[in-house]
Structures are given as structure tokens and as C-alpha cells.
Amino acid sequence: THTVIRFKRKLQTCDERDRVINKDTQRVLWAWNDQDPHDSTGPVYHGENRGVRSSLFIRNTVNTEGESLPNDILSHDVIMSNTIVPPKRTTYWCRVIDMPKLQAKHHVVQIQPVITPGNEGVVHHVLIYKCRANPNRTAASHGHPGHECYTPNMPQDWNECYQHHSGLGYWNRGHHLPQSC
């Protein structure tokens, strides 16, 4: 049903023909042949049995288990519900939401991804942007799935959301911002 290959090597081999293994996404090329290689001639050509996959060998996680937040913290979950991912290699999905109206100034102290179990292979990263003030902006209703980014279906005023706030990858469990923020 499947094959598992385990390997061991230094992360940095100092060999100019080797790639450094780090926390970035690594491209893995793979190929196989049904015949065992011969000692004298080496492996047999793989034919069509080949492919490529992007993988993470080292996960960059933040331990938030032992950290506690004060009891008076307000939380707000942003969930991408009813979203059908198009059948193509890469999709960028956009959604503009209105944050809750607060009576006084508040600060973001923690950001965590909320990924439905089973969808980890679909979500690679999440980028959060702040929108320029526009009282007429088209905000998605609570149950609206959003739009594929940078396509004619995306409302044009969403292009005003370009100030990067933060980013999360599926490999981390979030981060606490320092108290000085």
C-alpha cells in the first residue's frame, strides 16, 4: 500500500552537491522501478514512476502548552467554512472579515491556527493582513466562504488589504506576542 523510507544524514554536509536541510520547505524528487538494481550496472531507468513533493523535514513549533493567559482575554475565531478547494496544485483563498467592535483599545496577544483535523494536507500557511480604512468595503458574511484571491470573482476593494500583520504555517501551533507589545 505504501513505502516508508527513513534516512539519516547531517543537516549541513559541507558538500556543494548536497542541499542544506533546514526549516524551509524542501522539494523531494522520487522515482522507482519494479526491478531490483544490478550490482554491476546500477539501477534500471524508472520510466513514468516518478514525481515530486514539497515536504517539511524540520517542524518549527512553538510550545504554548505551559503558557496561560489571563481570564479576562477576549477571543475571536476566524473559520473558513463551506470552502471548496479547487482541484489544482496551488490555491490562494481570500476572505475579508469584520473584527468585533470593541469599546476601548485592545491588543492582540496570541495567534493560533485553527485547522480542522483531516485538512492539514490542504492548508500550507495563513497570512493575515490589515485593510486600509474603507467604510464601504465588501465584507464576507459569517457563513460566506470567501473568494479565490486575485481573480475577477474577488471584490476589487479587497485589494486594499495589503498591510501584513502576521503569518502562520500548518507546522506551528501559534505564538504569543511579548507583553511589551
N, C-alpha and C positions, 0 to 999 in steps of 0.2 A: 504494500500500500504506500509506503514512503521509505526514504533512506535518510539516515541522520549521519552527518559527517562531523566528527569532532577533530579539531586541530589545536596545536599549541605552538606558539612562537613568540618572540619578543615583539612588543608594540612598535618599537623603533629598532630596525635591524642594522641601520647604517649602510645598507646595500642600496645603491642608486636605482636598482631594478625593482626593489620592493616598495610597496606603499606603506606609509605610516598608518597604523590602526589607532584611531582616536575616537572622540565622542561624536564626530560628524557622521553623516550618512555615508555608508560605503557601498560601492557598486560591486556586486558579486556576479561573475560570469561563470556559468556552469555548462557542462556537456557530459554525455555518457555514451557508451556503446555496449551492446549486449554481449560482446565477446571480451574475454579477458585479454589483457595485453601480453604480447610475447616478449620474453626477456631480451632477445636479440634485436627485434625491430621496434619495440616500444608500443604505445597504444595505437589501436585502429581508429581511423577517422570516425567522428561521431555522426556525420550526416546531419539530419534535421533535429537530432536530440540535443538541443542546446537552448540557452536562454540567459536572461539577466534579471537580477532583482536588487532593489535597494534595501539595505539592512543596517541595523544598528548593532554593533558588537559590544559597545560600552554604553550603558544607560546612565544618563545624568539625572539622578534623582535627588530630591530634597526631602529630608526626614521631617515630616510635620507631625508625626505621631505623638511626640512628647511635649509639643508646644500647645499651650492652652490660650484661648482668647477670653477676654472679659465677658461677663454675662450680658452686658448691655450692647453687644455688637449687633448691628442690623445686617442681614444677608439678603442677597438677591441672586437667584439662579437664572441664567440665560440658557434656555434649552432649544436646540434646533429640532423641533418636532415636525412630523409629516414631510420630511425632506427625502426626496428620491434622488439618489446619486446617479447621474448619467453614466452609461456604460462606456467610459473612456478612461484612458490612463490617468489623467490628472484633471481635477475639477476644483475651481476656487469658488466657494459659495459665500455670498454676502447677505447680511441681514442688518438692518438698522433698527435699533430698539430705543424706546424712551426709558431712561432710568427713572426710578421712583422720585417723586418730588419730595424734597426734604426741607424742613423749616429753617435749618441752620447749616453752616458749612460742615462737611464731613470729609473724612479721608479714607481712601482705600487702604486696608491693612493686610489683606490676604487675597490671593487669586489662585483658584484651583480649577483644573479642567473637570467637566462632568461628562464622561463618555459612557454611553450605555454599554454594558457588557455584551461582547459579541461584535461591537463596531470598532474595536481597537485597530483592526486592519484597514479601516476605511479612513479614519482620521489620522492625519500626519501631524498637523500643527494648527494652532488657532492664533490669529493675530487680532488684537483689539485696538481700534482706532477711535480717536475723538473727532467728532464732527464740528465743523465751523457753525456758529450760531445761525440758525435759519428757522424762523417760526413757521414757515410753510413747507418744511421738509416732509417727505413722504415716509412715515414710519410704518413698519410692518405691524399689523395687529398681532395680538398674543399668539394665536394659532397659525399665523402665516409662516410658511417655510422659508421665505426669502427668495433670492434670485441668484442665478449663476452670475458671478462677477464679470463686469466689463463686457456685457452683451447688450443687445438692443432691449431685452426684457427688463434690465435693471433700471430703476428710476434714475434719471440723469442727476438729480440733486444728491444722490448718494456719493457722487464723485467728490463732494465737499468733505468727505470723511477721510482725511489723509494724514492727520497728526497721530503718529504711532504712540500708543500708550504702553502696551506690553505684549508679550508673546508667550505661548505655552506649546510644548510638544507633547505628544501622547506618552512619551517616555518619562515625563516627570509628574509628580503629584501636586505641583503648585509651589508657591513660595509666599513667605511672609515678608512684608516690607519692613524695614527698620523702624523703630519707634521714632527716630529723628524725622521721618517723613511726616 
